[in-house]
Amino acid sequence: MKTKILLAALATALTATAHAQVKVEDAIKWRQSAYATMGWSMARIDSNLKGTYNKEEVLKAATVLQAIANSGMGSLYLPGSDKGKGWVDTRVKPAFFTEGAKVGKIAGEFNQAANDLAKAAATGDAAAVKTAFGAVGGTCKSCHDDYRAK
């Protein structure tokens, strides 16, 4: 038991140290990569809803969205990362960093919607997936509308 506690404390310390050493450019790259992956997953679900529905493909894509939504991506919004370049210039608006309560609300809604989508996908019910997919898209849109430069 003491070994587990010691290992947990060590892992926490290493994670905190690693987080403190993240370069702004790397944080921007990682979040851009995550958003690109989410876009691909959304496109996969959308194509299944518009064409032949494949439960397994939808479940894979929904699980990716859920994992990213619950990954703690907020930690990639380091001070100063409203400017700069990852793979491309960042498009996050400075307001993202000053409107914490509103950003947190949108992020929480996105997490919940992604979790609901994964649950719906697991059932194989295309109608439930379509509804849940719309909710995820709505949370994406609300953040893009307020915090993503065109």
C-alpha positions as CSV (number, residue, x, y, z in Angstrom):
1,M,0.0,0.0,0.0
2,K,2.8,2.4,0.9
3,T,4.4,1.6,-2.5
4,K,1.3,2.6,-4.3
5,I,1.0,5.9,-2.5
6,L,4.7,6.6,-3.1
7,L,4.3,5.8,-6.8
8,A,1.2,8.0,-7.1
9,A,3.0,10.9,-5.4
10,L,6.0,10.5,-7.7
11,A,3.7,10.4,-10.8
12,T,1.9,13.5,-9.6
13,A,5.2,15.3,-9.1
14,L,6.5,14.3,-12.5
15,T,3.3,15.4,-14.2
16,A,3.5,18.8,-12.5
17,T,7.1,19.1,-13.6
18,A,6.4,18.1,-17.1
19,H,3.5,20.5,-17.3
20,A,5.6,23.4,-16.1
21,Q,8.1,22.7,-18.9
22,V,5.7,22.6,-21.8
23,K,6.6,25.2,-24.4
24,V,3.8,27.4,-25.7
25,E,4.5,26.3,-29.3
26,D,4.1,22.6,-28.3
27,A,0.9,23.3,-26.3
28,I,-0.5,25.0,-29.4
29,K,0.5,22.1,-31.7
30,W,-1.0,19.5,-29.3
31,R,-4.3,21.3,-29.0
32,Q,-4.4,21.8,-32.8
33,S,-3.7,18.1,-33.3
34,A,-6.5,17.2,-30.9
35,Y,-9.0,19.5,-32.6
36,A,-8.0,18.0,-36.0
37,T,-8.6,14.6,-34.6
38,M,-12.0,15.7,-33.3
39,G,-12.9,17.1,-36.7
40,W,-12.0,13.8,-38.3
41,S,-14.1,11.9,-35.8
42,M,-17.1,14.3,-36.3
43,A,-16.8,13.8,-40.0
44,R,-16.8,10.0,-39.6
45,I,-20.0,10.1,-37.5
46,D,-21.6,12.6,-39.9
47,S,-20.9,10.4,-42.9
48,N,-22.4,7.4,-41.1
49,L,-25.5,9.4,-40.3
50,K,-25.9,10.5,-43.9
51,G,-25.1,7.1,-45.5
52,T,-24.9,3.5,-44.4
53,Y,-24.8,3.4,-40.6
54,N,-22.0,1.4,-39.2
55,K,-22.3,1.1,-35.4
56,E,-18.7,0.1,-34.9
57,E,-17.3,3.0,-36.9
58,V,-19.6,5.4,-35.1
59,L,-18.6,4.0,-31.7
60,K,-14.9,4.3,-32.5
61,A,-15.3,7.9,-33.5
62,A,-17.5,8.8,-30.5
63,T,-15.0,7.1,-28.2
64,V,-12.2,9.3,-29.6
65,L,-14.3,12.4,-29.0
66,Q,-15.1,11.3,-25.5
67,A,-11.4,10.6,-24.7
68,I,-10.3,14.0,-26.0
69,A,-13.1,15.8,-24.2
70,N,-12.1,14.3,-20.9
71,S,-8.3,14.5,-21.4
72,G,-7.8,17.8,-19.7
73,M,-7.1,19.7,-22.8
74,G,-7.7,23.0,-20.9
75,S,-4.1,22.7,-19.6
76,L,-2.9,23.3,-23.1
77,Y,-4.1,26.9,-23.0
78,L,-1.0,28.2,-21.3
79,P,-0.5,31.9,-20.7
80,G,0.8,33.5,-23.9
81,S,-0.7,30.7,-26.1
82,D,-3.3,33.2,-27.5
83,K,-0.5,34.2,-29.9
84,G,2.0,32.1,-31.7
85,K,2.2,29.2,-33.9
86,G,1.8,25.5,-33.5
87,W,1.4,23.7,-36.9
88,V,-0.2,26.9,-38.0
89,D,-0.9,30.3,-36.4
90,T,-3.3,29.9,-33.4
91,R,-6.8,31.2,-33.9
92,V,-7.8,31.3,-30.3
93,K,-9.1,34.8,-29.3
94,P,-7.6,36.5,-26.3
95,A,-11.1,36.6,-24.7
96,F,-10.7,32.8,-24.1
97,F,-8.2,33.6,-21.4
98,T,-10.2,36.3,-19.7
99,E,-13.7,34.7,-19.7
100,G,-12.9,31.7,-17.6
101,A,-16.4,31.1,-16.2
102,K,-18.0,31.1,-19.7
103,V,-15.2,29.0,-21.2
104,G,-15.6,26.5,-18.3
105,K,-19.3,26.3,-18.8
106,I,-18.9,25.6,-22.6
107,A,-16.1,23.1,-21.8
108,G,-18.3,21.3,-19.3
109,E,-21.2,21.2,-21.8
110,F,-18.9,19.7,-24.4
111,N,-17.6,17.1,-22.0
112,Q,-21.1,16.1,-21.1
113,A,-22.3,16.0,-24.7
114,A,-19.3,13.9,-25.8
115,N,-20.0,11.5,-23.0
116,D,-23.7,11.3,-24.0
117,L,-22.6,10.7,-27.6
118,A,-20.4,7.8,-26.7
119,K,-23.3,6.3,-24.6
120,A,-25.7,6.7,-27.5
121,A,-23.1,5.2,-30.0
122,A,-22.7,2.1,-27.8
123,T,-26.5,1.4,-28.2
124,G,-26.3,1.4,-31.9
125,D,-29.4,3.6,-32.1
126,A,-28.8,5.9,-35.0
127,A,-31.6,8.3,-34.0
128,A,-30.1,8.7,-30.5
129,V,-26.7,9.2,-32.0
130,K,-28.0,11.9,-34.4
131,T,-29.5,13.8,-31.4
132,A,-26.4,13.4,-29.3
133,F,-24.2,14.3,-32.3
134,G,-26.2,17.6,-32.7
135,A,-25.5,18.4,-29.1
136,V,-21.8,17.9,-29.5
137,G,-21.8,20.1,-32.6
138,G,-23.7,22.8,-30.8
139,T,-21.1,23.0,-28.1
140,C,-18.3,23.1,-30.7
141,K,-20.1,26.0,-32.5
142,S,-20.7,28.0,-29.3
143,C,-17.0,27.9,-28.5
144,H,-16.0,28.7,-32.1
145,D,-18.4,31.6,-32.3
146,D,-17.0,33.3,-29.3
147,Y,-13.4,32.2,-29.1
148,R,-12.0,31.2,-32.5
149,A,-10.8,33.8,-35.0
150,K,-12.0,33.3,-38.5
